[in-house]
Amino acid sequence: MNDADVGTKVQQMVRFILQEADEKASEITVAAEEEFNIEKLQLVESEKRRVRQEYERKEKQVDVRRKIEYSTELNAARIKLLQAQDDVVTGMRENAGEALVRVTKDANTYKRILKGLIVQSLLRLREPALVLRCREADRSLVEAVLEVAKKEYAEKAKVNLPKVIIDGKVYLPPQRNSRDAHGPFCSGGVVLASQDGKIVCENTLDARLSVSFRQKLPEIRKKLFSKHPNKLLLP
């Protein structure tokens, strides 16, 4: 083989090697791009999941905060509504108390009330001897009806006339006045006690009003507020 043939063979081998190298390089490039695309896709999906989770976490936080704010506002509205209802009921009671004071200014009506309160107290206590306390301003009215009340009690209970002593040293407080609005007061009525003081029947107008109001409070609330039920009071 001469030099020309050797040169031709070498060139052929070089071209073959170069072609094979180009093919290998192309394969490596394609494989690298495929691996890069797969890794890029995985990174993108991972980042998407992270963003989605972060969004869901923040959305839950916002939802929880919204529920807390709603619950807080709802409770505040409930308290405000209940306070308004209590103010209405308290106003009614105060008006009733003022009406009691007006009743005591009618001497004939008030005397009948005092007699009834004394009889009722005697029937509750059923003691042969008692002490009666009243307001100092009511003493003359109490003295005027006491004997009649004792006789009525004796007839109803079928017992002898009880001995009732009006306490001339300790009187019930006077009615409320603007100068001492927070001090003790009594709108009227009587308090009877056994002589040893162990059994007491408080039959003042204020005590009767408190009992009546407490007993009638559910009915009062129903009549006042059930016509316009408020969903704020629902759990």
Secondary structure as GFF3:
##gff-version 3
##sequence-region A 1 235
A	DSSP	alpha_helix	3	104	.	.	.	ID=ss1
A	DSSP	alpha_helix	107	125	.	.	.	ID=ss2
A	DSSP	beta_strand	129	133	.	.	.	ID=ss3
A	DSSP	three_ten_helix	136	138	.	.	.	ID=ss4
A	DSSP	alpha_helix	139	157	.	.	.	ID=ss5
A	DSSP	beta_strand	163	166	.	.	.	ID=ss6
A	DSSP	three_ten_helix	178	180	.	.	.	ID=ss7
A	DSSP	beta_strand	189	194	.	.	.	ID=ss8
A	DSSP	beta_strand	200	204	.	.	.	ID=ss9
A	DSSP	alpha_helix	205	225	.	.	.	ID=ss10
A	DSSP	three_ten_helix	231	233	.	.	.	ID=ss11
###
